[in-house]
Amino acid sequence: MELALPHGLTSNVVALGPTLTDYHAHDPPEVLEELSQLPSAAKRLATPDDIAQIVVFLASEAGRWINGDVIQGNGGMQFS
């Protein structure tokens, strides 16, 4: 960790909420509907592009000062 920032390295985790990927391609419509009804501010499932944008930011110069964090990539979903 002490060498990370002087060398421009960071280490973060993106914690995903439900994401509509090929994994769900064969799910019945009612399963997808149930997933999309989970409580989130976005009111929809994430797409792979939604998650990719988080990773692009973290890998960019703009994300250089974020290190050792868990980023909640879940559209504001609240789990009880």
N, C-alpha and C positions, 0 to 999 in steps of 0.2 A: 504494500500500500504506500509506503514512504517513497517509492520510486515512481509511482504511477503518474502523478501530476507533473513532475519535472520532465518526464518523457512524453507527455501528452496522452497517456493511457488512462482510461476510465473503465470502471466495471459497475454495471447497473443491471437490474432485473426489470423486465416488463411483465407484470402480473395481469394476465388476460381474464376478461369476463367471457361469456359465451360469444363465440366467433363463428360466423357462417362460412365454413370451409367445405372442401370435398368430403370431409368426414361425415357431414350431415346430408350428403347428396341423396341418400336412400332413406332418410327419415320420413315417416308419414307426416303429412301437413299438420296434423294436430300436435305433434311433438315440436315442430318449428314454431307453431303458434304459442305453445306453452312457454318455450324458451324466450320468445319475444315479449311475453307478458311479465317477465321477471322485473322487479322494480328498478328502473334506471332512468336517469334524467334524459338519456338519448331516445328512449322508447323504441329501440330496435336492437337487433344483434349487430355486433361489429362485423366489418368486412376485413379481409386480409389487408386491403389498402389502408384502412384505419390504423391497424397495428403497424404496418410498414412506415407510416408517417411518424409515429412515435420513435421508431428505431432510427429513421433518417435524422430526426432532430437530435437524438442522443449522440449520433455519430458525427454530427456537424460541429462546426466551430461554435455555434450558438449554445450547444450543450456541453461545452468543454469544462464547465465548473460543476457539473452534476456528477458525483462520484459516490459509489457505495450505497445507492438508493434503490428502493423498490418503487417503480412507477406503476400506479394503478391504471391500466389501460382497459377500463371496463365501462366507459360511458356514464359514469356516475352511479353505477350499480351499488346498492347497499345490501349486504348480506347480514342476516340476523344470526 
